[in-house]
Amino acid sequence: MKLSSKLILTFAIAVIGIIVGIGIFGILYFNETSQEVAEFDENTKHSKVYIYTTNSEIMVNVDVADTSQKQSQGLMFRENMKWNHGMLFIFDNETILSFWMKDTLIPLDMIFVDKTFRIINIVDDALPCTIEPCPGYSSEKP
């Protein structure tokens, strides 16, 4: 499966954890640090996610949405995003998750993973929504 720039964008709707690779990707390594992604407010944590494939290593700068306020805001009103940037959502409990694209201005891909870093499902090219009701995009299982 080809890793598109959109796929790298929203990266990560993680259930208790961190994103994993796509399709044939195997292991994801999450390394905390980085002030390189200072695109959101200064209170946002920034990290790097490393995706290891059989042929390469892909580094993605992520803003960490680890509070309910940051998760509610998500990528709303964001007009653009660099190809190797995204947002990682971290939740305390493993549960079925649902997201919508309300007031999100750019199409995004969502990757749902479980606590073992296995991909549950991928939502490809979720479209922006400005008028309710907006469609929801859910993980297939916790």
C-alpha positions as CSV (number, residue, x, y, z in Angstrom):
1,M,0.0,0.0,0.0
2,K,1.4,3.4,-0.9
3,L,1.8,5.8,1.9
4,S,0.1,9.0,0.8
5,S,0.8,12.5,2.2
6,K,-2.8,12.5,3.4
7,L,-2.2,9.3,5.3
8,I,0.6,10.9,7.2
9,L,-1.6,13.9,7.9
10,T,-3.9,13.0,10.7
11,F,-2.2,10.3,11.7
12,A,-3.3,8.7,14.4
13,I,-6.2,8.0,16.2
14,A,-4.6,5.9,18.9
15,V,-6.3,3.8,21.5
16,I,-4.0,3.9,24.5
17,G,-1.1,4.6,22.5
18,I,0.7,5.3,19.4
19,I,0.3,4.8,15.7
20,V,1.5,1.9,13.8
21,G,2.5,1.5,10.3
22,I,0.1,0.9,7.4
23,G,-0.6,-2.3,5.6
24,I,2.8,-3.9,5.2
25,F,4.4,-1.7,7.8
26,G,5.5,-3.5,10.8
27,I,6.7,-1.7,13.8
28,L,6.1,1.8,15.0
29,Y,8.5,3.4,17.4
30,F,7.3,6.4,19.3
31,N,10.1,8.8,20.4
32,E,9.1,11.7,22.6
33,T,10.8,15.1,21.9
34,S,10.9,17.7,19.1
35,Q,10.2,21.3,19.1
36,E,10.4,21.3,15.3
37,V,6.6,21.1,14.9
38,A,5.7,24.4,16.5
39,E,2.6,24.8,14.4
40,F,0.0,24.7,17.2
41,D,0.1,26.6,20.4
42,E,3.1,26.4,22.7
43,N,1.3,24.2,25.2
44,T,0.9,21.4,22.7
45,K,3.3,18.5,23.1
46,H,5.3,17.6,20.0
47,S,6.8,14.3,19.2
48,K,8.1,12.2,16.4
49,V,6.6,8.9,15.2
50,Y,8.8,6.5,13.3
51,I,7.3,4.1,10.9
52,Y,9.6,1.3,9.9
53,T,8.8,-0.5,6.6
54,T,10.7,-3.3,5.0
55,N,12.5,-0.8,2.8
56,S,12.6,2.5,4.7
57,E,12.1,4.5,7.8
58,I,9.5,7.3,7.8
59,M,9.6,10.0,10.4
60,V,6.4,12.0,11.1
61,N,6.2,15.1,13.3
62,V,3.0,14.9,15.4
63,D,1.2,17.2,17.7
64,V,0.0,15.1,20.6
65,A,-3.7,15.4,21.5
66,D,-3.6,14.0,25.0
67,T,-6.3,16.0,26.7
68,S,-10.1,16.2,26.0
69,Q,-9.7,19.8,25.0
70,K,-7.0,19.1,22.4
71,Q,-8.9,16.1,21.2
72,S,-12.0,18.1,20.7
73,Q,-10.1,20.8,18.8
74,G,-8.2,18.2,16.7
75,L,-7.2,19.7,13.4
76,M,-10.2,22.0,13.1
77,F,-9.7,25.2,11.1
78,R,-6.3,24.1,10.0
79,E,-5.8,25.3,6.4
80,N,-2.8,23.1,5.4
81,M,-0.4,20.6,6.8
82,K,3.0,19.5,5.7
83,W,3.3,16.1,4.2
84,N,5.2,14.6,7.1
85,H,3.0,16.1,9.9
86,G,0.0,14.9,11.7
87,M,-1.8,14.6,15.0
88,L,-1.7,11.7,17.5
89,F,-4.7,11.2,19.7
90,I,-3.9,9.3,22.9
91,F,-6.7,7.9,25.0
92,D,-6.6,6.3,28.5
93,N,-9.1,3.6,27.8
94,E,-9.5,1.1,25.0
95,T,-12.9,1.7,23.3
96,I,-14.5,2.1,19.9
97,L,-13.8,5.6,18.8
98,S,-15.7,7.9,16.4
99,F,-14.6,11.1,14.9
100,W,-16.1,13.7,12.6
101,M,-14.6,16.3,10.3
102,K,-16.6,19.3,11.6
103,D,-14.9,22.5,10.7
104,T,-11.9,20.6,9.4
105,L,-10.7,22.4,6.3
106,I,-8.5,19.7,4.7
107,P,-9.2,16.1,3.9
108,L,-7.5,13.7,6.3
109,D,-6.7,10.0,6.6
110,M,-7.3,8.4,10.0
111,I,-5.4,5.4,11.3
112,F,-7.0,3.5,14.2
113,V,-4.7,1.2,16.2
114,D,-5.1,-0.8,19.3
115,K,-3.0,-1.0,22.5
116,T,-0.7,-3.5,20.8
117,F,0.0,-1.1,18.0
118,R,-1.9,-3.2,15.5
119,I,-3.9,-1.3,12.9
120,I,-7.6,-1.8,13.3
121,N,-8.7,0.1,10.3
122,I,-7.9,3.1,8.1
123,V,-10.2,5.8,7.0
124,D,-8.8,7.1,3.7
125,D,-9.5,10.7,2.7
126,A,-12.2,11.8,5.2
127,L,-13.7,14.9,3.7
128,P,-14.1,18.2,5.5
129,C,-17.6,19.1,6.9
130,T,-18.9,22.6,7.5
131,I,-22.6,21.9,7.8
132,E,-24.2,19.4,10.3
133,P,-24.9,16.6,10.4
134,C,-21.4,15.5,9.6
135,P,-20.6,11.9,9.0
136,G,-18.8,10.0,11.7
137,Y,-15.7,7.8,11.1
138,S,-15.2,5.0,13.6
139,S,-12.8,2.4,14.6
140,E,-14.0,-1.1,13.8
141,K,-13.2,-2.4,17.3
142,P,-11.6,-1.1,20.5
